Amino acid sequence: KAGVTQTPRYLIKTRGQQVTLSCSPISGHRSVSWYQQTPGQGLQFLFEYFSETQRNKGNFPGRFSGRQFSNSRSEMNVSTLELGDSALYLCASRLDPNSEQFFGPGTRLTVL
Amino acid sequence: AQSVTQLDSQVPVFEEAPVELRCNYSSSVSVYLFWYVQYPNQGLQLLLKYLSGSTLVESINGFEAEFNKSQTSFHLRKPSVHISDTAEYFCAVSEAGGYNKLIFGAGTRLAVHP
């Protein structure tokens, strides 16, 4: 069974631009979560979607948004990029809310 | 709210020596506990988990962790490490039940030397 896939793997943007990251969960998994990993703040939860509905949200500004499609694939959007948004963005999927999360390889975003 | 403290940011050890990576958590409710490993330029891989039942959990590659409720700890141990175990290890906690986020510790970098 294929794992969680994320595209693109690397991305370079400039301040003020917007970016969309994509995540395809493991087949059959209906939940997708997003995390941001930075050297300074570590791993922080962004949001979780289950059956196309946002079920949980972390403490990030409204510039960070997401959505989930009917095939469980998810996208994360960051508008008006700031230098501090440079990070590894990790997507994780799970079968249901009570099972463990499996992570993808991440998308490394660099904001110049 | 939950929090996780990984007591060591770096742990150097020689190959074939035992190792313990320490993790303490804080929570007022029942929790699930996890250890994840991250190799360079990769995502997180689940190493082992405690959801309920036996307090000693084991992974397929020789790691084990013991849930100690009274000491609110979930230390990771391996009796004999290999060079290939060099990686960053993250302890994580989530509130038991659904739709609960993972709260991660800051990570421990395990460096295994020949």
Interface residues (C-beta under 8 A of the other chain):
Chain A: V4 S33 Y35 G42 L43 Q44 F45 E48 F50 R55 N56 G58 L90 A92 D96 P97 N98 E100 Q101 F102 F103 G104 P105 G106
Chain B: F34 Y36 Q42 G43 L44 Q45 L46 K49 F90 A92 G97 G98 Y99 N100 K101 L102 I103 F104 G105 A106 G107
